[in-house]
Structures are given as structure tokens and as C-alpha cells.
């Protein structure tokens, strides 16, 4: 009878230990990943300024057989030679009176240019579960001390039992 009671008590203690260790834990929180994409479009502009330019043309008008004819000035004369500008060619001439002077002038220009710059910024934020350590309760600390004392006493008992 005593052996059945001891067997029953040992089965109850063993099953209670097994059942306590089989506590179902809640599943861990999933890891969340946030991806953000920021597109910035910046419109920039500038003005290019083209400076003024000019060219001129000097010529003599002579009458040959009753018709006016344009003649280039010779180097001995005091009139300057025709000259082209930076962007302008020597202008074409029109006859007006005895001397022809044609000038061509280009106003300063302002050219407007606009462009867009696109900046793409991609960020990835990973949020995982945060584990918070809880302090041990009083009975858990007591069980640790009892287990340590039991191990020390068991080691001393084994040392005394198998002492040569």
C-alpha cells in the first residue's frame, strides 16, 4: 500500500513538473519593415546674357555710265575697312545718296533656361520585437538558492560516500 501511495505521489509530482514546463508561449511579434520613397523635384532656372554686338560696312558710291556702283575704299583713303562682329557678319549694303554707310547692331539678349532636378530618397525602417527583461520574483530566487544548496550538499554527500 505504501508503495502505491509513493508511486502515485511521484507520478503527480512528475506530471505537475511536466505540465508546468509545457506552457504555451505567445508567438513573437512579427518584424515590420517600412519602406518610404521620397521624390523631390526642384525646378531651377538661370538667365544667360548675350552681350551686344555690332558690325559696319563702308563703301564709296561712284557713278559709272549713269548708274551708281559701290566701291570698297582703298587703303590710301581715310575710311575704315568693313568689319564683322562676334556674332554678326558684314552686313549687306543699300545705296542711299553718294556715300553708303550700313551698320548692323545686335541688342543684348537674355536667354532664359529652366531645368528640373529630381532627388530620390529611399529609406527602410525595420521594427522588430522589443524584449523587456523582468526581474525575478521572490519564489524564483528562493528556488535558485534551494537548488544551489542542494547541489552543494549532494556534492559533499558523494564526496563523503566515496571517500577512500
C-alpha positions in Angstrom: 0.0 0.0 0.0 2.8 2.4 0.9 4.5 1.7 -2.4 1.3 2.6 -4.4 0.9 5.8 -2.5 4.6 6.7 -3.1 4.2 5.8 -6.8 1.0 7.9 -7.0 2.7 10.9 -5.3 5.8 10.6 -7.6 3.5 10.4 -10.7 1.6 13.5 -9.5 4.9 15.4 -8.9 6.4 14.3 -12.2 3.2 15.2 -14.2 2.9 18.6 -12.5 6.5 19.4 -13.4 5.9 18.3 -17.0 2.7 20.3 -17.3 4.3 23.4 -15.9 7.1 23.2 -18.4 4.6 22.9 -21.3 3.1 26.3 -21.0 2.2 27.7 -24.4 4.0 30.9 -25.2 2.5 33.6 -27.3 4.1 33.8 -30.8 6.7 36.5 -31.2 5.7 39.8 -32.8 6.3 39.9 -36.5 9.1 42.1 -37.8 7.7 45.0 -39.7 9.6 46.7 -42.4 8.6 50.2 -43.6 9.9 51.4 -46.9 9.4 55.0 -47.8 10.4 56.7 -51.1 10.5 60.4 -51.2 10.9 62.1 -54.6 11.8 65.8 -54.6 11.7 67.7 -57.8 13.4 71.0 -57.8 12.9 73.5 -60.6 15.9 75.6 -61.3 16.4 78.4 -63.8 19.0 80.7 -65.0 19.5 83.6 -67.4 22.2 83.6 -70.0 23.1 87.1 -71.1 24.5 87.6 -74.6 26.3 90.9 -74.9 25.6 93.5 -77.6 27.4 93.1 -80.9 27.8 95.3 -84.0 29.3 95.3 -87.4 29.8 98.0 -90.0 30.4 98.5 -93.7 31.8 101.5 -95.5 31.9 101.9 -99.3 32.2 104.6 -101.9 29.4 105.1 -104.4 30.7 106.0 -107.8 28.7 106.8 -110.9 29.6 104.7 -113.9 27.6 105.3 -117.1 24.9 107.0 -115.1 24.5 104.2 -112.7 25.7 104.2 -109.0 28.2 101.5 -108.2 29.6 100.6 -104.8 33.4 100.5 -104.4 35.5 99.3 -101.4 37.7 102.0 -100.0 41.3 101.7 -100.9 43.9 101.7 -98.1 45.1 105.2 -99.0 41.7 106.7 -98.1 40.8 107.5 -94.5 37.7 105.3 -94.3 38.0 102.2 -92.2 37.5 98.7 -93.7 34.3 96.8 -93.2 34.3 94.7 -90.1 32.3 91.8 -88.8 31.2 91.4 -85.2 31.4 88.5 -82.9 28.1 87.0 -83.9 27.2 89.2 -86.9 28.6 89.0 -90.4 29.4 92.0 -92.5 26.0 93.5 -93.4 24.7 93.9 -96.9 24.6 97.4 -98.2 21.9 99.6 -99.8 22.6 102.7 -101.8 21.4 106.0 -100.4 22.9 109.2 -101.8 26.6 109.4 -102.7 28.1 107.6 -99.7 26.8 104.4 -98.3 27.2 103.6 -94.6 25.5 100.5 -93.3 25.6 99.5 -89.7 24.2 96.4 -88.1 23.7 96.2 -84.4 22.5 93.4 -82.2 20.8 94.2 -78.9 21.9 92.4 -75.8 19.9 89.3 -75.3 18.7 87.5 -72.2 18.1 83.8 -72.7 16.0 82.0 -70.1 16.7 78.4 -69.3 14.8 76.2 -66.9 15.5 72.6 -65.8 14.4 70.2 -63.2 16.5 68.2 -60.8 15.0 65.1 -59.3 16.2 63.7 -56.0 15.0 60.3 -54.8 15.5 59.3 -51.2 14.7 55.7 -50.2 14.5 54.8 -46.5 13.9 51.4 -44.9 12.9 51.2 -41.3 12.9 47.8 -39.6 10.9 47.5 -36.4 11.4 44.2 -34.5 10.1 43.0 -31.2 11.5 44.6 -28.1 12.4 42.2 -25.3 12.0 43.6 -21.8 13.7 41.7 -19.1 11.6 41.2 -16.0 13.2 40.9 -12.6 12.9 37.5 -10.9 10.1 37.1 -8.4 10.8 36.1 -4.7 9.9 32.4 -5.1 12.2 32.1 -8.2 15.1 33.5 -6.3 14.3 31.1 -3.4 14.2 28.1 -5.8 17.6 29.1 -7.2 19.1 29.3 -3.7 17.5 25.9 -2.7 18.8 24.3 -5.9 22.3 25.7 -5.3 22.3 24.4 -1.7 21.0 21.0 -2.8 23.8 20.7 -5.4 26.5 21.6 -2.7 25.0 19.1 -0.2 24.8 16.4 -2.9 28.5 17.0 -3.9 29.5 16.8 -0.2 27.5 13.7 0.3 29.0 12.0 -2.7 32.5 13.0 -1.6 31.9 11.5 1.9 30.3 8.3 0.5 33.2 7.5 -2.0 35.9 8.7 0.3 38.9 6.2 0.1 
